């Protein structure tokens, strides 16, 4: 069955039909198609465009079709052009002529626009929930590691001492922004295109406000041409998904580095690792590597849709059918990656001693040594040079700043005294950083409390 064909005198070429068909992928939103059709039929009946009896038959018929699909009694058949054709054909078969009235006042153009919007809206909430669950795991790790010292890096060089809580807190902030973007997109896209028709509305007295209300939209869209040709919300969603993947990829890169034999900061759980077919000693961070690799796949979906949309005149064009497969794949990829990443970090163990030793032997307390001199009245530029000399001495001796004798300190600057060791200890270096957003335990616990409140309320 086709929803068109009256003006055609020949059957569509089979290859053309297969190329044109979308049921292989648009069957993914069969629930949304039923929901949209139920709202449309309800509105048609309440507006007097079809009878109340016809409206009731259509609604009951659609509910029965949905129930049968869910129960496995009705299989979506790919002999149909798209999910809309499949639904309408089954409805007519079940309830007769009343089913033929369902399409009154709408086009496949606004029907497709509605289904994709409903599907995307549901998936925004699903992705948001996955990200929230990941943030809950991150917060748990933060709470447990407020005093777990590690080196902080710039340029992949050890820079200053931080804590695991502080480091993971940076990713908490990234994912918080991701959720904010998803919320913005949801609000901006939450307007109902049904009633736009093919592009110029309809002469039927549709109650578009009622349709929007039944489908929990903020209201109807205000331009019928834009309604059927708008894919901005998908571009925005794919952009947000790409940013989520970018954050996951950065995080994955760090997990991969920390898991290496050279770092040994973490131990990944066996359930989230793989081995080698030839090297028995290997324990590979494949989940992190795959997440990093799949980031490009999601980027490709964004670039694909941007490229598709860049040259399309108003209003609907068949090119726009290309919005679905890429978007579906990107959504599934992101949800899968977030879920697996969450499980991976939830089960990994930290090598506290190894991380603290790495911070200690990476001269991450050099800035604090300079600050020590400044507090004793030495200009910072001089203090910077003095500590640089100390670092050179340590490199020659293969030791840390903490291991130099007081005599060696005084030889370079007589300002140093016994209190230098307390001043450059990891505990002091971290604990005295008390500006909001720094790693000191006092302010870190304040941030953790704010994060708890955020997750409880959002």
Helices and strands as residue ranges (DSSP letters): H 14-20, H 23-26, G 27-29, H 30-46, H 52-71, H 83-95, G 96-101, H 108-144, E 149-154, E 157-163, H 164-189, H 208-214, H 224-229, H 232-259, E 266-267, G 270-272, H 286-309, G 318-322, H 323-347, E 349-350, H 352-360, H 366-375, H 380-397, G 401-403, H 406-412, H 420-423, H 426-431, H 441-457
